[in-house]
Structure formats: structure tokens, C-alpha cells
Amino acid sequence: MGTVDKLMTAEEFEVLPADGKRYELIDGELREMAPTVNWHGEVESSLVIRLGGHVQAHRLGRVSCGEILYIVRRNPDRVRAADIAFIRHERVPPLEARQHIMEVIPDLVVEILSKSDTIEEISDKIDDWLNAGVQILWIVDPFRRTVTIYRPGLDPVLLGEHGTLEGDPVVPGFRCPVAEIFA
């Protein structure tokens, strides 16, 4: 008889000792994430400043960044890391819940592409986020200076540097020229 490896749960994943690496949990198995580079962080910061400022000024909810972990599926558990996430005010869980891997799925997720991302990995992330209940997903490509907008049941929309990123209806009133994200 062959042995069957036990799949890890999100709860077991959360209490793993730190080893200096970054991981996601994909169907109960650890998947190491490539390190991010400064350019990735600059693009993330630029968008967080704009989105976070708008959300805070209008008291719309919470914006988080820095690869926040969310449980996107159970049995086997799948935990994804969001570069940027927004949760509407009425859906923000209590502080205690926000100190753990999040079970409340964001309303908006932003993924910033890295050189190491493959088409298959990005496709899987898009499917995971949308199937989990994300209402808007922005895939930011800093190399092509584009943002692709995904919404459940709709065709993706590609915005170039001359386009304007809009958050309606999930982030009411948010507008940002795409070029500003990369400035």
C-alpha cells in the first residue's frame, strides 16, 4: 500500500514557523512564492496610496496590502495572497478575525504581475478570486503598463496608460488614470 500525504489546512498553514520564505497554500500543499522586487513595491504603493486615500476619505471600508492571506476555498484548503485588497465597511470583520488568515473574501483584489508569474499561475489566481466571490479583480502589468479588469460573468477589460481605472460600484467614486499608477 502506498502512503498518502496529509493535506495541510489553512489553520495549520497559519501556525507554521517562519522560515524567511513566502507561501500560498494550494489544495492543502505549500507553494513557495517568488520574492518581490522594488518595482513591484513601488507600483503597489502607488495604487495603495490612491485607493486607500479615497476609501479612507469616504469611509468606504478597509484597504490592505502586502500579500494578505485569504481562504478562497476549503477541502482541500486554498489560501491566496492578495497584493492589495478592499473590503466594504459593512463586511469588515472584527479586529480579532483580521489578525488571522482572512475568511471574509475581499470585494476588490489587485494582483501586480511579477517577471516570475506564468500564464497558468495568473489564470489560476483569476479563477480562484472570482470563484471565491471577489466582485472586481485588477491585474496590474507594470511591464506593459496596463490594468486588466475582471468581473464575474463579464469579459475582461484591458486599460492602457491613457485609460482611467474606476472602482464603481464596489469602490464608489474611485477614479485613477492608469499612467499615474506607474509614475
MOWO-V412459 format. One record per helix or strand. SS is the DSSP state (H for helix, E for strand). FROM is the first residue (numbers start at 1). TO is the last residue. If there is no record, write none. Layout:
[[SS	FROM	TO] [SS	FROM	TO]]
//
This chain:
[[H	10	14] [E	22	26] [E	29	33] [H	38	57] [E	61	73] [E	78	88] [H	89	91] [H	97	99] [E	102	102] [E	108	112] [H	119	132] [E	136	141] [E	146	150] [E	157	159] [E	164	166] [E	175	177] [H	178	181]]
//
